[in-house]
């Protein structure tokens, strides 16, 4: 999942596709992306099965890019990212617009719930995560790295802080470790197997951005960090659906209050009905 989605432009292209963009020019108009980068990402997303490419004209050749079932099912993760950035990140050139639920007509904040019992999940303490047969830190961190965007290059992008988490393999793994209770530098190093300088660098970034804070030698989640829970669990659910391992799931998550396997579901914070991607508009 991190190898495929750990790239800002890929996420933004998928988002624009779900909002109706189909032609190359649509992406150029919507995103501040170079032609070389856009062409490369479109090819990669088609190869990965996240977009379908269809020629609708031959002289000259013109193509359309449409969402597949695999990319359409990313809407819970993208919705969670949008809400987190809208509520917690102030460095956007313009505030991100609110989301409207077309079913009830109201502007809303997505609400994370347990699919098994319909109860709202307000805290990571309500969930217990355990490694499954194909799980483990070393198996779950991709072997390829993502190039980190510098602070200057991040200016003007839609998901500036989300990409410090999802766009970096060690950053994402470190944040997951914080959610399951790891807090000391030595424990991050021992569990993740990353070089000490890498751990130190990611902890510094997360502390500077207010996602973690240091207390008595431990790095603990802040309220801003805890608010990333919907992003993490929807990303995990998507990854386990589309990249199953023959050995079994990588992670098993249990909802403590009901005692059943946790599968995330987003509902409308206004009418409390389950959300569907096609019912979400930004304005």
URSULGI-V816610 format. One record per residue. N is the residue number from 0. RES is the residue in one small letter. SS is DSSP state (H for helix, E for strand, - for the rest). PHI is phi as a letter, one per 20 degrees, with the letter a starting at -180 (999 if undefined). Layout:
BEGIN
n:N res:RES ss:SS phi:PHI
n:N res:RES ss:SS phi:PHI
END
This chain:
BEGIN
n:0 res:x ss:- phi:999
n:1 res:x ss:H phi:f
n:2 res:x ss:H phi:f
n:3 res:x ss:H phi:e
n:4 res:x ss:H phi:d
n:5 res:x ss:- phi:f
n:6 res:x ss:- phi:b
n:7 res:x ss:H phi:f
n:8 res:x ss:H phi:f
n:9 res:x ss:H phi:f
n:10 res:x ss:H phi:f
n:11 res:x ss:H phi:f
n:12 res:x ss:H phi:f
n:13 res:x ss:H phi:f
n:14 res:x ss:H phi:g
n:15 res:x ss:H phi:f
n:16 res:x ss:H phi:f
n:17 res:x ss:H phi:f
n:18 res:x ss:- phi:e
n:19 res:x ss:- phi:o
n:20 res:x ss:- phi:f
n:21 res:x ss:- phi:c
n:22 res:x ss:- phi:d
n:23 res:x ss:H phi:g
n:24 res:x ss:H phi:f
n:25 res:x ss:H phi:f
n:26 res:x ss:H phi:f
n:27 res:x ss:H phi:f
n:28 res:x ss:H phi:f
n:29 res:x ss:H phi:e
n:30 res:x ss:- phi:c
n:31 res:x ss:- phi:e
n:32 res:x ss:- phi:d
n:33 res:x ss:- phi:f
n:34 res:x ss:H phi:f
n:35 res:x ss:H phi:f
n:36 res:x ss:H phi:f
n:37 res:x ss:H phi:f
n:38 res:x ss:H phi:f
n:39 res:x ss:H phi:f
n:40 res:x ss:H phi:f
n:41 res:x ss:H phi:f
n:42 res:x ss:H phi:f
n:43 res:x ss:H phi:f
n:44 res:x ss:H phi:f
n:45 res:x ss:H phi:f
n:46 res:x ss:H phi:f
n:47 res:x ss:- phi:e
n:48 res:x ss:- phi:n
n:49 res:x ss:- phi:e
n:50 res:x ss:E phi:c
n:51 res:x ss:E phi:d
n:52 res:x ss:E phi:d
n:53 res:x ss:E phi:c
n:54 res:x ss:E phi:f
n:55 res:x ss:E phi:d
n:56 res:x ss:E phi:b
n:57 res:x ss:E phi:d
n:58 res:x ss:- phi:c
n:59 res:x ss:- phi:f
n:60 res:x ss:E phi:f
n:61 res:x ss:E phi:c
n:62 res:x ss:E phi:c
n:63 res:x ss:E phi:d
n:64 res:x ss:E phi:d
n:65 res:x ss:E phi:c
n:66 res:x ss:E phi:f
n:67 res:x ss:- phi:d
n:68 res:x ss:H phi:f
n:69 res:x ss:H phi:f
n:70 res:x ss:H phi:f
n:71 res:x ss:H phi:f
n:72 res:x ss:- phi:f
n:73 res:x ss:- phi:e
n:74 res:x ss:H phi:g
n:75 res:x ss:H phi:f
n:76 res:x ss:H phi:f
n:77 res:x ss:H phi:f
n:78 res:x ss:H phi:f
n:79 res:x ss:H phi:f
n:80 res:x ss:H phi:f
n:81 res:x ss:H phi:g
n:82 res:x ss:H phi:f
n:83 res:x ss:H phi:f
n:84 res:x ss:H phi:f
n:85 res:x ss:H phi:f
n:86 res:x ss:H phi:e
n:87 res:x ss:H phi:c
n:88 res:x ss:- phi:d
n:89 res:x ss:- phi:e
n:90 res:x ss:- phi:e
n:91 res:x ss:- phi:f
n:92 res:x ss:- phi:g
n:93 res:x ss:- phi:c
n:94 res:x ss:- phi:g
n:95 res:x ss:- phi:f
n:96 res:x ss:- phi:f
n:97 res:x ss:- phi:f
n:98 res:x ss:E phi:d
n:99 res:x ss:E phi:d
n:100 res:x ss:E phi:e
n:101 res:x ss:- phi:f
n:102 res:x ss:- phi:f
n:103 res:x ss:- phi:d
n:104 res:x ss:- phi:n
n:105 res:x ss:- phi:e
n:106 res:x ss:E phi:f
n:107 res:x ss:E phi:b
n:108 res:x ss:- phi:d
n:109 res:x ss:E phi:f
n:110 res:x ss:E phi:d
n:111 res:x ss:E phi:e
n:112 res:x ss:E phi:c
n:113 res:x ss:E phi:e
n:114 res:x ss:- phi:f
n:115 res:x ss:- phi:f
n:116 res:x ss:- phi:c
n:117 res:x ss:- phi:m
n:118 res:x ss:- phi:f
n:119 res:x ss:E phi:f
n:120 res:x ss:- phi:d
n:121 res:x ss:- phi:e
n:122 res:x ss:- phi:b
n:123 res:x ss:H phi:f
n:124 res:x ss:H phi:f
n:125 res:x ss:H phi:e
n:126 res:x ss:E phi:c
n:127 res:x ss:E phi:c
n:128 res:x ss:E phi:d
n:129 res:x ss:E phi:c
n:130 res:x ss:E phi:f
n:131 res:x ss:- phi:e
n:132 res:x ss:- phi:g
n:133 res:x ss:- phi:d
n:134 res:x ss:- phi:e
n:135 res:x ss:- phi:p
n:136 res:x ss:H phi:g
n:137 res:x ss:H phi:f
n:138 res:x ss:H phi:f
n:139 res:x ss:H phi:e
n:140 res:x ss:- phi:d
n:141 res:x ss:- phi:f
n:142 res:x ss:- phi:f
n:143 res:x ss:- phi:e
n:144 res:x ss:- phi:e
n:145 res:x ss:- phi:d
n:146 res:x ss:- phi:f
n:147 res:x ss:- phi:f
n:148 res:x ss:- phi:f
n:149 res:x ss:- phi:f
n:150 res:x ss:- phi:g
n:151 res:x ss:- phi:f
n:152 res:x ss:- phi:f
n:153 res:x ss:- phi:f
n:154 res:x ss:- phi:f
n:155 res:x ss:- phi:n
n:156 res:x ss:- phi:e
n:157 res:x ss:- phi:f
n:158 res:x ss:- phi:d
n:159 res:x ss:- phi:f
n:160 res:x ss:- phi:e
n:161 res:x ss:H phi:g
n:162 res:x ss:H phi:f
n:163 res:x ss:H phi:f
n:164 res:x ss:H phi:e
n:165 res:x ss:H phi:f
n:166 res:x ss:- phi:e
n:167 res:x ss:- phi:b
n:168 res:x ss:H phi:f
n:169 res:x ss:H phi:f
n:170 res:x ss:H phi:f
n:171 res:x ss:H phi:f
n:172 res:x ss:H phi:f
n:173 res:x ss:H phi:f
n:174 res:x ss:H phi:f
n:175 res:x ss:H phi:g
n:176 res:x ss:H phi:f
n:177 res:x ss:H phi:f
n:178 res:x ss:H phi:f
n:179 res:x ss:- phi:e
n:180 res:x ss:- phi:o
n:181 res:x ss:- phi:f
n:182 res:x ss:- phi:b
n:183 res:x ss:- phi:e
n:184 res:x ss:H phi:g
n:185 res:x ss:H phi:f
n:186 res:x ss:H phi:f
n:187 res:x ss:H phi:g
n:188 res:x ss:H phi:f
n:189 res:x ss:H phi:f
n:190 res:x ss:H phi:f
n:191 res:x ss:H phi:e
n:192 res:x ss:- phi:m
n:193 res:x ss:- phi:e
n:194 res:x ss:- phi:g
n:195 res:x ss:H phi:g
n:196 res:x ss:H phi:f
n:197 res:x ss:H phi:f
n:198 res:x ss:H phi:g
n:199 res:x ss:H phi:f
n:200 res:x ss:H phi:f
n:201 res:x ss:H phi:f
n:202 res:x ss:H phi:f
n:203 res:x ss:H phi:f
n:204 res:x ss:H phi:f
n:205 res:x ss:H phi:f
n:206 res:x ss:H phi:f
n:207 res:x ss:H phi:f
n:208 res:x ss:- phi:e
n:209 res:x ss:- phi:m
n:210 res:x ss:- phi:e
n:211 res:x ss:E phi:c
n:212 res:x ss:E phi:b
n:213 res:x ss:E phi:e
n:214 res:x ss:E phi:c
n:215 res:x ss:- phi:l
n:216 res:x ss:- phi:n
n:217 res:x ss:E phi:c
n:218 res:x ss:E phi:d
n:219 res:x ss:E phi:d
n:220 res:x ss:E phi:f
n:221 res:x ss:- phi:e
n:222 res:x ss:H phi:g
n:223 res:x ss:H phi:f
n:224 res:x ss:H phi:f
n:225 res:x ss:H phi:f
n:226 res:x ss:- phi:f
n:227 res:x ss:- phi:e
n:228 res:x ss:H phi:g
n:229 res:x ss:H phi:f
n:230 res:x ss:H phi:f
n:231 res:x ss:H phi:f
n:232 res:x ss:H phi:f
n:233 res:x ss:H phi:f
n:234 res:x ss:H phi:f
n:235 res:x ss:H phi:f
n:236 res:x ss:H phi:f
n:237 res:x ss:H phi:f
n:238 res:x ss:H phi:f
n:239 res:x ss:H phi:f
n:240 res:x ss:H phi:f
n:241 res:x ss:H phi:e
n:242 res:x ss:- phi:c
n:243 res:x ss:- phi:f
n:244 res:x ss:- phi:d
n:245 res:x ss:- phi:f
n:246 res:x ss:- phi:f
n:247 res:x ss:- phi:p
n:248 res:x ss:- phi:f
n:249 res:x ss:- phi:f
n:250 res:x ss:E phi:c
n:251 res:x ss:E phi:d
n:252 res:x ss:E phi:d
n:253 res:x ss:E phi:d
n:254 res:x ss:E phi:e
n:255 res:x ss:- phi:g
n:256 res:x ss:- phi:g
n:257 res:x ss:- phi:d
n:258 res:x ss:- phi:m
n:259 res:x ss:E phi:d
n:260 res:x ss:E phi:g
n:261 res:x ss:- phi:e
n:262 res:x ss:- phi:c
n:263 res:x ss:E phi:f
n:264 res:x ss:E phi:c
n:265 res:x ss:E phi:e
n:266 res:x ss:E phi:c
n:267 res:x ss:E phi:f
n:268 res:x ss:- phi:f
n:269 res:x ss:- phi:e
n:270 res:x ss:- phi:e
n:271 res:x ss:- phi:m
n:272 res:x ss:- phi:e
n:273 res:x ss:E phi:g
n:274 res:x ss:- phi:e
n:275 res:x ss:- phi:c
n:276 res:x ss:H phi:g
n:277 res:x ss:H phi:f
n:278 res:x ss:H phi:e
n:279 res:x ss:E phi:d
n:280 res:x ss:E phi:c
n:281 res:x ss:E phi:d
n:282 res:x ss:- phi:b
END
